[in-house]
Amino acid sequence: MRAEVKPKPELPGHAVLRVHDLDAAPDGLTICIERRQGPEKYLSDGGWQRSESWLAPEQVQAFPGGVDFHVGPIVCDMVAGLTVRLSVREPGVGNVGATVVAWPTMQTSGAYDPDRMVSGDMPAGTDRGFATGSASTTVVRLPEPLPPPPAPPPPFVVAEPPPPFQPAEPPPPFQPAAEPPPLFQPAEPPPLFPFPQEPPPLFDPAPPPPGGPGLRPPDPMDRIGPEAAPKKSGTGKWIALAAVLLLLVGGIGAGTYWWFFMREVVVAGGGDPKPKTPDPMEKPERVVATEFLDTKPTAEAMVDKCRSLRQDGKQIAAFFVCRAAADAGDPVGAAEYASYFDPVNRAPNSPIDSDAAQAAQWYEKAAKVELPLAMRRLGQLYAKGANNFPADKGKACDWLKKASDKGDAEAKKSLSDLQCT
């Protein structure tokens, strides 16, 4: 869940609090605003206080994917420019979402006229009764200044006659623009492998002196003509260059294949699977529960559907189906519904805040019809206790003993751990 604030420029001190990804009915929704500074952290109709307080917005409107809360000066004048924590509660369900929202700096209700003051040295329009219509403030208005006297009319001046008509110069004939130069002229690329030149000889003997060949040792190659002498060949160099090129191309190809195809492969037994992409066409969970309950199923079918939805990860839909089964009087449905509020034996991934008193109420309804599961969980809840629900060893032992007499093995173990006499 995420939220954003859109001030109303035409009405200072008012804004629209838009909450996205909130699956809740707009009727009866209330909000709780909590700040970080000081011990008085919760906003109420009378200002900041220590205990938790839930405010009813002036108007609540639903839109596809969320809810708009229209709030007035009681909220905007107090939290403008602060970063606060926002919680939303639905009647009969509890907290359905919470997030942090940065309230922008905006015009408060006193921006109507900064020179006006009301009783109590407060800006006009910021009285506490604004939202409920019980304002009792005294407004002091300053007398409006008199308008300035009108300026005297200018003296009469005779306008000069317009000049005689002169025809405009005809436009020049159309001349096509010169051909623009080409944007890019590719240069001739250099050869990849220039033709190797024949290296110079290591030793160039000087020509024989005029005295004849008798001045140097005879060379056997002199007897062979110049056409029969072996020629040096460049084939070996070309083979070496081709081998280097082949290795270079192969390395580049292997690296490219690994980068684009093998790098994302997850080794078997290691790594986390990629998260499942949510289907944008999937129905909201509240709609899934409503469509199922419209078929008028039996209480046993509701319990089976609740457990099936819970296994599929649709906790909100499972919560509404379990509540329908509990309202229908099914003891198993009542025990499953109570587990959403139970702080001791809590349903996995429960989207509802824990409430031990409400869990005990539904467990007791199912326990009175001799359901061992409800007896055992009610005894364990009394054994450990919770916030605003004190532990009671006597009641815990009574319910655990009843579940143990019904053959519940886990109840027998809890009864032994509690050392009930």
C-alpha positions in Angstrom: 0.0 0.0 0.0 1.3 3.5 -0.8 -0.3 7.0 -0.4 0.1 10.5 -1.8 -1.4 13.9 -0.8 -3.0 16.3 -3.3 -3.8 19.7 -1.8 -6.8 21.6 -3.0 -5.5 25.0 -4.1 -9.0 26.5 -4.3 -9.7 25.5 -0.7 -6.7 26.1 1.7 -6.5 23.6 4.6 -8.2 20.8 2.5 -6.5 18.0 0.6 -7.2 14.6 -1.0 -5.3 11.7 0.6 -5.1 9.1 -2.2 -4.2 5.5 -1.1 -3.2 3.0 -3.8 -3.4 -0.8 -3.7 -6.1 -0.8 -0.9 -8.7 -3.5 -1.3 -11.4 -2.3 1.0 -15.0 -1.0 0.9 -15.2 2.8 1.3 -18.1 2.8 3.8 -17.0 3.3 7.4 -13.3 3.5 6.7 -11.3 5.4 9.4 -7.7 6.5 9.4 -5.0 6.8 12.2 -2.1 9.4 11.8 1.0 8.9 13.9 4.0 11.2 14.0 7.5 10.5 15.3 8.1 13.6 17.5 7.3 13.7 21.2 5.2 11.4 23.4 1.9 12.8 22.0 2.1 11.0 18.7 -1.5 10.3 17.6 -3.7 13.0 15.9 -7.3 13.3 17.2 -10.1 15.9 16.8 -8.7 17.8 19.8 -5.0 17.8 18.6 -2.1 15.4 19.4 -2.5 12.9 22.2 -0.7 9.9 23.7 -3.4 7.2 23.0 -4.3 5.9 19.6 -7.1 7.8 17.8 -9.1 7.0 14.6 -10.4 9.9 12.5 -13.4 9.8 10.2 -12.6 11.7 6.9 -15.0 14.2 5.5 -15.6 12.1 2.5 -14.4 8.6 1.2 -14.5 7.7 -2.5 -13.3 4.5 -4.1 -11.5 4.5 -7.5 -10.0 1.5 -9.5 -7.1 0.3 -7.4 -7.5 2.4 -4.2 -9.5 4.9 -2.1 -9.6 8.7 -1.8 -9.9 10.3 1.6 -11.0 14.0 1.7 -9.6 15.6 4.8 -10.0 19.1 6.2 -8.2 21.5 8.5 -8.2 19.1 11.5 -5.7 17.0 9.6 -4.0 19.4 7.1 -3.3 22.2 9.5 -1.6 19.8 11.9 0.5 17.6 9.6 1.5 20.0 6.8 5.2 19.5 6.1 5.6 16.3 8.3 6.3 12.7 7.5 3.7 10.5 9.3 2.6 6.9 9.5 -0.9 6.3 8.1 -3.1 3.3 9.1 -6.5 2.4 7.6 -9.1 0.4 9.5 -12.3 -1.3 8.0 -15.3 -2.0 10.3 -15.6 -5.6 11.3 -12.1 -6.5 9.8 -9.5 -4.3 11.6 -6.4 -2.8 10.1 -6.3 -3.4 6.3 -3.1 -1.5 5.5 -0.4 0.9 6.7 2.3 3.1 5.0 4.4 6.2 5.5 3.4 9.4 3.7 5.3 12.7 3.4 2.7 15.5 3.8 3.7 18.4 1.5 4.0 22.0 2.7 0.7 23.5 1.8 -1.6 26.5 2.5 -3.4 25.9 5.7 -6.9 27.1 6.4 -5.5 30.5 7.7 -4.4 31.3 4.2 -7.8 32.9 3.4 -6.6 36.2 4.9 -3.5 36.4 7.1 -4.7 39.8 8.5 -7.8 38.2 10.0 -7.6 36.8 13.5 -10.1 34.8 15.5 -10.5 34.2 19.2 -7.6 32.4 20.8 -4.9 33.9 18.5 -5.5 31.2 15.9 -5.5 31.8 12.1 -9.0 32.1 10.6 -10.6 28.8 9.7 -8.4 26.6 11.9 -10.9 26.3 14.7 -11.6 22.8 16.0 -15.2 22.8 14.9 -14.5 23.2 11.2 -15.2 19.6 10.3 -18.3 19.1 12.5 -19.8 22.5 11.8 -19.7 23.7 15.5 -17.3 26.6 15.0 -17.8 29.5 17.4 -15.1 32.0 16.4 -15.3 35.9 16.2 -14.0 37.4 12.9 -12.6 40.9 12.9 -12.7 42.6 9.5 -10.7 45.8 8.6 -12.6 48.5 6.7 -12.0 48.5 3.0 -10.1 51.5 1.7 -11.8 54.0 -0.6 -11.2 53.6 -4.3 -8.8 56.3 -5.8 -10.3 59.2 -7.8 -10.5 58.6 -11.5 -7.7 60.1 -13.6 -8.6 63.2 -15.7 -9.1 62.6 -19.5 -6.2 63.4 -21.7 -6.4 66.7 -23.8 -7.8 66.4 -27.3 -5.2 65.9 -29.9 -5.9 66.0 -33.6 -4.5 62.8 -35.2 -2.3 63.1 -38.3 -3.8 61.8 -41.6 -2.5 58.4 -42.7 0.2 58.4 -45.4 -0.9 57.7 -49.0 -1.1 54.1 -50.1 2.2 52.6 -51.3 2.1 49.2 -52.9 4.5 46.7 -51.3 7.5 45.3 -53.2 6.7 42.0 -54.9 8.4 39.0 -53.3 11.5 37.7 -55.2 10.9 34.7 -57.5 11.3 31.3 -55.9 14.9 30.0 -55.9 15.5 26.5 -54.9 18.0 26.1 -52.1 21.5 24.8 -52.9 22.1 21.1 -52.6 23.2 20.5 -49.0 26.4 18.7 -48.5 26.2 15.0 -47.5 26.0 14.5 -43.8 28.5 11.6 -43.8 31.1 10.5 -46.2 32.6 7.2 -45.2 36.3 7.0 -45.6 38.0 4.1 -47.3 38.7 1.5 -44.5 42.3 0.4 -44.2 43.1 -3.2 -45.1 42.8 -5.6 -42.1 46.0 -7.4 -43.0 48.4 -5.4 -45.3 50.3 -7.5 -47.7 53.6 -8.4 -46.1 56.6 -6.9 -47.8 59.7 -8.9 -48.5 62.2 -8.2 -45.7 65.5 -6.7 -46.9 68.5 -9.1 -47.1 70.6 -9.5 -43.9 73.8 -9.1 -45.9 74.2 -7.4 -49.3 77.6 -8.4 -50.6 79.5 -5.7 -52.5 80.0 -6.2 -56.2 83.2 -7.9 -57.2 86.1 -5.6 -58.0 87.3 -5.1 -61.5 90.1 -7.7 -61.0 87.6 -10.6 -61.5 86.1 -13.3 -59.3 89.5 -14.5 -58.2 89.4 -12.0 -55.2 86.7 -14.0 -53.3 86.3 -17.7 -52.5 84.4 -19.6 -55.1 80.7 -20.2 -54.4 79.2 -23.5 -55.6 76.0 -21.6 -56.3 77.8 -19.6 -59.0 77.7 -22.7 -61.2 73.8 -22.6 -61.1 71.9 -20.0 -63.0 69.9 -17.4 -61.3 66.7 -19.0 -62.3 67.5 -22.2 -60.5 68.1 -20.6 -57.1 65.4 -21.3 -54.4 62.9 -18.6 -53.8 61.7 -17.5 -50.3 58.0 -18.1 -49.7 55.5 -16.1 -47.4 53.1 -19.1 -46.9 54.2 -19.7 -43.3 53.4 -16.2 -42.3 49.9 -16.4 -43.8 49.2 -19.6 -42.0 50.2 -18.1 -38.6 48.0 -15.0 -39.2 45.0 -17.2 -40.1 45.5 -19.3 -36.9 45.6 -16.2 -34.7 42.5 -14.8 -36.4 40.6 -18.1 -35.9 41.5 -18.2 -32.2 40.4 -14.6 -31.8 37.0 -15.1 -33.5 36.4 -18.3 -31.5 37.1 -16.5 -28.2 34.8 -13.7 -29.0 32.0 -16.1 -30.0 32.3 -18.1 -26.8 32.3 -15.0 -24.6 29.2 -13.7 -26.4 27.3 -17.0 -26.0 28.1 -17.1 -22.3 27.1 -13.5 -21.7 23.7 -13.7 -23.4 22.7 -17.3 -22.8 24.6 -19.0 -20.0 24.9 -16.2 -17.5 21.2 -16.3 -16.4 21.1 -20.1 -15.9 20.5 -21.0 -12.2 22.6 -24.0 -11.1 20.5 -26.9 -9.9 20.3 -26.9 -6.1 21.4 -23.2 -5.7 20.0 -19.7 -6.2 16.6 -18.3 -5.7 13.9 -18.7 -8.4 12.7 -15.6 -10.2 9.6 -14.0 -8.6 6.3 -14.8 -10.2 5.1 -11.9 -12.3 1.5 -11.0 -11.2 -1.2 -11.4 -13.7 -2.8 -8.0 -14.4 -6.1 -9.8 -15.4 -6.3 -11.7 -12.1 -9.4 -10.8 -10.1 -9.1 -9.0 -6.7 -9.3 -11.4 -3.7 -12.4 -9.7 -2.4 -14.2 -10.3 -5.7 -13.1 -14.0 -5.7 -14.6 -14.5 -2.2 -17.8 -12.6 -3.2 -18.4 -14.7 -6.3 -17.9 -17.9 -4.4 -20.3 -16.9 -1.6 -22.9 -15.9 -4.2 -23.2 -19.6 -5.2 -24.8 -20.3 -1.7 -22.4 -23.0 -0.7 -22.8 -25.2 2.4 -20.8 -24.5 5.6 -18.5 -27.5 4.9 -17.8 -26.3 1.4 -16.9 -22.8 2.8 -14.4 -24.4 5.2 -12.8 -26.4 2.4 -12.7 -23.3 0.1 -11.1 -21.3 3.0 -8.3 -23.8 3.4 -7.8 -24.1 -0.4 -7.5 -20.3 -0.8 -5.1 -20.2 2.1 -2.8 -22.7 0.4 -3.0 -20.7 -2.8 -1.7 -17.6 -0.9 -5.0 -15.7 -1.2 -5.2 -14.8 2.5 -7.8 -12.0 2.2 -10.2 -14.1 0.2 -9.7 -17.0 2.7 -10.5 -14.6 5.6 -13.9 -13.6 4.2 -14.9 -17.2 3.3 -13.9 -18.4 6.8 -15.9 -15.5 8.4 -19.0 -16.6 6.3 -18.6 -20.2 7.6 -18.3 -19.0 11.2 -21.4 -16.8 10.8 -23.2 -19.8 9.4 -22.6 -21.6 12.7 -20.0 -24.2 11.6 -17.6 -25.0 14.5 -14.6 -25.8 12.3 -15.2 -22.5 10.4 -15.4 -20.6 13.7 -12.0 -22.1 14.8 -10.4 -21.3 11.4 -11.8 -17.8 11.6 -10.5 -17.3 15.1 -7.0 -18.3 14.0 -6.7 -15.1 12.0 -6.9 -13.1 15.3 -5.0 -15.6 17.5 -1.6 -14.3 18.6 -0.5 -17.8 19.8 -1.8 -20.2 17.1 -1.9 -17.6 14.3 -2.9 -18.5 10.7 0.0 -18.3 8.3 0.5 -14.9 6.7 -2.7 -13.5 8.3 -3.5 -10.0 6.9 -5.4 -9.1 10.1 -4.0 -7.6 13.3 -4.0 -10.0 16.2 -6.9 -9.6 18.7 -6.8 -12.2 21.5 -10.2 -11.3 22.9 -12.0 -11.8 19.6 -10.1 -15.0 19.0 -11.2 -16.3 22.4 -14.8 -15.4 21.6 -14.9 -17.5 18.4 -12.9 -20.4 20.0 -15.4 -20.6 22.8 -18.3 -20.8 20.4 -16.7 -23.8 18.7 -15.5 -25.4 22.0 -19.1 -25.4 23.4 -20.1 -27.9 20.6 -17.3 -30.2 21.8 -14.6 -29.4 19.1 -11.3 -30.6 20.5 -9.3 -28.2 18.2 -11.1 -25.2 19.6 -10.7 -26.4 23.2 -7.0 -26.9 22.8 -6.3 -23.5 21.1 -8.5 -21.7 23.7 -6.6 -23.4 26.5 -3.2 -22.4 25.0 -4.4 -18.8 24.5 -5.4 -18.6 28.2 -2.0 -20.2 29.2 0.1 -17.6 27.4 -2.1 -14.5 27.4 -1.6 -11.4 25.1 -1.9 -7.7 25.0 -5.1 -6.6 26.8 -5.8 -10.3 27.5 -4.4 -11.5 30.8 -3.3 -15.2 31.2 -5.6 -17.4 33.3 -4.0 -20.7 34.3 -7.2 -22.1 35.8 -9.2 -21.6 32.5 -6.3 -22.9 30.5 -6.1 -26.1 32.5 -9.9 -26.6 32.3 -10.0 -26.3 28.4 -6.8 -28.3 27.9 -8.2 -31.2 30.1 -11.4 -31.2 28.1 -9.5 -31.4 24.8 -7.2 -34.1 26.3 -10.3 -36.2 27.3 -11.4 -36.0 23.7 -8.1 -37.6 22.6 -6.2 -34.5 21.5 -2.5 -35.5 21.8 -1.2 -32.0 21.6 -3.5 -30.9 24.4 -2.1 -33.7 26.6 1.4 -32.3 26.0 0.4 -28.7 26.7 -1.4 -30.0 29.9 1.8 -31.6 31.0 4.0 -28.6 30.3 1.6 -26.3 32.2 1.7 -28.7 35.2 -2.0 -28.6 35.9 -3.0 -30.3 39.2 
